[in-house]
Amino acid sequence: MKIELNGKIALVTGASRGIGEGIAKRLGECGAHVLCAARGLDKVTEVVEAIKAAGGSATPVELDITGADVRERIKALIEQHKQIDVLVNNAGITDDDLFIRMKPEAWDKVIRTNLDSMFHITQEVVKKMIRTKWGRVINITSVVGLMGNPGQVNYSASKAAIIGFTKSLALEIGSRNVTVNAIAPGFIATSMTDAMTDDAKAALESRIAIKRLGTPDDIAHAVCYLASEQASYVTGTVLNVSGGLYM
């Protein structure tokens, strides 16, 4: 199945590394013009150059998703590019600690970054999607939002809330030809897992039915499917891409 997103404009938050980088590159390969958003421009500019080198089209966007001006920045992007057809809410953080020791600041920071920012960005983008009667909103949650994880009460709460956000918004705007879905990644190979010992990595992989860590590409392929016309009848869904870590 070939996925073509020619003529579509996609905004990906947290596009400078990891899963976001993989998503941005894959959307570019599928023909979308990718607005690669990150807090700083250095790394995300490298992602944009890689997309262009592969024959794609992309623009770097400096965006602090927790900034007081985030709504104005999104409005300006829509005005500049006329539309945003595909929104991928990928940016997020962790600030782990056992609940009994968790500081209110750590709770607030994770909720503000992972959840509040999604509200502000999505509300501005969806207004335009409703008017044009076409759109794809894809929210990156986590299997942790489904199954929980010790030391991540704040992160788990934010990711579980994203699932409720996704389902409720899908019900509200489905009649306008705008779909809203979420992807729940499992353990994904990153620079952090690269630094793990072989024994630690083996212990992690033993919990996964497929017996390997996921890759950013595994998530990116799912995003491109949900962004495509082939997924026009899919909305309000949480796509579990965890290799069988959670069932």
PyMOL commands that set and color helices and strands:
alter all, ss='L'
color gray80, all
select helices_A, chain A and resi 18-29+41-53+70-81+99-101+104-132+144-147+153-176+191-194+198-205+216-227+229-231
alter helices_A, ss='H'
color red, helices_A
select strands_A, chain A and resi 9-13+33-38+57-62+86-89+135-140+178-185+238-241
alter strands_A, ss='S'
color yellow, strands_A
deselect
rebuild
show_as cartoon
